[in-house]
Every structure is written in structure tokens, then in C-alpha cells.
């Protein structure tokens, strides 16, 4: 059984004997060839049949090779073209390349020159087709992601609307029971009512955190230089208002500027500092350090505390959604804060990691692009 042809080549040359000779020679090297003596006839054939390569003479009456190549590429943008010329001037070659020719061949022909040129041109065509297919798949995937995002937005709305309504009812009726009937309740009934109220409010916080986490994947980043020191001071000012009379020693080192979305980076520092404040709540002398260091030529921000810490064997769970290493009775939380930190840092092109030891505190570190480098997409 004969092997299929290597490729289908359209050959155009106003000198019929030369065109026929070239067709026959290339057929002997497993190419399928079709020849014409005019550009108009070649264009008609191109509209009816798929070709891999156009091999055309440059100087022809009526329609020259450059005009033919331009018209042919309008019919088939993936067609590769090679011009044949006896002039051999640089100007001719440049003009041919501008028209979209991949290469040119000088007359009179030498087979040892023609075959490598054809091979390179066909390899380029395959690459173009593969790229076109890849771009098509990317467009399809992008469209699928847009649909998925719209479905996720609809789901987020449903969660926000449909789940909040019964939660508001539970919280509202619990408050009425507590206000109007607390004095007549047995102690056990009062304790159970408190648990209902606490659970309803915790569920509301879980919904809020889940929605915030899901929105981060769709929110566009407004990157610009950020004064990290000012941002951290603003976060600390907000957090201290929630601490009452509690005394926390916070040391803020020299923090360089970075590039990123100010509101999202504020969320990163807020979540990490809020964690540090929370997990040092049982320490008589709570200490938190905010700083920056160079590590292997890379700038690293860190938040260090002397709080409850954690067992390093569970470090992989820290940044998982709803993953917690402490019980609610010890420290309240939903297990979403660090997941939000990780997603924001990753979207900025950085890394985030943690180190800790039980009862000896924890250090959370992350990288961000410096002002002189663009953030990764």
C-alpha cells in the first residue's frame, strides 16, 4: 500500500515546461502537486481544494507572485508561500517577505536547495496550525470559564439571599426569646438558647467568608505602587480599636514599597495581624513583629507572634478553606482568613508560607513584586 503524500503543493509558473518539470520532480519525492500557468487559475483551484503550500514564480504577466500570494492568503490564512525568482536581489526578497512569503528560491533550480526549503516551510505551516488550534482551545476554555463564573455568581447570590433569610429568622427569634423569656427559663434552656444564637451568627460569618473567598478569583487587580508602612499602620489602628484595654507590643520594622492592589494587600495584612492578635490573647505579654527581610535575593514580608503557634506536621492544612488547627473553644474563627491571604498573594505573583511551634508562636511569610518589577498575571 502506497504511503500518503507528504503534502499538497500548488505550483504556479507562466513558463509551462518549467512548471510541469517541477511538478513531476516533486511528485517523485512524495509530494502531491498541481500546476498552473496563471495566478487567476491558481486562485480558483485554491478556493476548491485545500493546499499546504504555494510555490509561485515572482515575475508573471497579469498577476505577479506577490499579488498572488496576498490573494491566496486571504483565501487560506494558514497557507505558506515560497517565491521563485531569477533576480535574487535583497530588495525582491524583502518585498516577498512583506507579502507573507516564508522563503524564496533562486532560478535555475537545484533540487538539493528546494527540498530543505519545502521541508522548513511545511514545518512552519504545521506550527501555525497547531498554534491556531491552541488559540481556538484557549478561546473555548475562556468561554467555558466565563459561563462558570456567571454560574458561580448566581450561586453566590443564591447563597447570600436564600441562606441568610432563615439565619436572620433564627437570630431574630432567638433574640426575642432571650429578651422576653430569659428570666423564666431554666439554666439549661438558657444555655441551649445561647448555643443556637452563637451557631446562627457563626453560620452567617461562614457565609460572608465563603462569598468573600469566591469573589477574590473574579475581582480584577488594580496594581500600583503601595506604601506598605502606611498600609500596615492603618491596619494596626483598626485592629487596636477592637482590643479594648488589652496591651499588645507591636514592633514594625522598615517595610519597602511593593506593587499590588492596595485594598487586597490591606486584606492580607489585616488577616495575618488579626490572627496574630487572636492567637496571642492568652499570653500575658503579647508580642507581634512585622518586618521585611531579604532571602536568596528575594524580598520577604513577615508577621511573627509569640502566641499559641501550631504543630508543623499540620502546616499543609493551614491555608485550606475551612481548615482549622484549634478548637472553637480555644480560638474563634471560620478557617477562611488564611485561604484568602494565600489567594491574594498568589494572584499578585507571590508565595506564602508559615512556620510555627506549639505554644511558641508562629511566623507567616509572603513575597510580593518590588516596585521596579511588574507583577505576574
Secondary structure, 3 states (H helix, E strand, C coil): CCCCCCCEEEEECCCHHHHHHHHHHHHCCCCEEEEECCHHHHHHHHHHCCCCEEEEECCCCCCCHHHHHHHHHHHCCCCEEEEEECCCCHHHHHHHHHCCEEEEEECCCCHHHHHHHHHHHHHHHHHHHHHHHHHHHHHHHHHHHHHHHHHHHHHHHHHHHHHHHHHHHHHHHHHHHHHHHHHHCCHHHHHHHHHHHHHHHHHHHHHHHHHHHHHHCCCCCCEEEECHHHHHHHHHHHHHCCCCCCCEEEEECCCCCEEEEHHHHHHHHHHHHHHHHHHCCCCCCEEEEEEEEEECCEEEEEEEECCCCCCHHHHHHCCCCCCCCCCCCCCCCCCCHHHHHHHHHHHCCCCEEEEECCCCCEEEEECCCCCCCCCCC
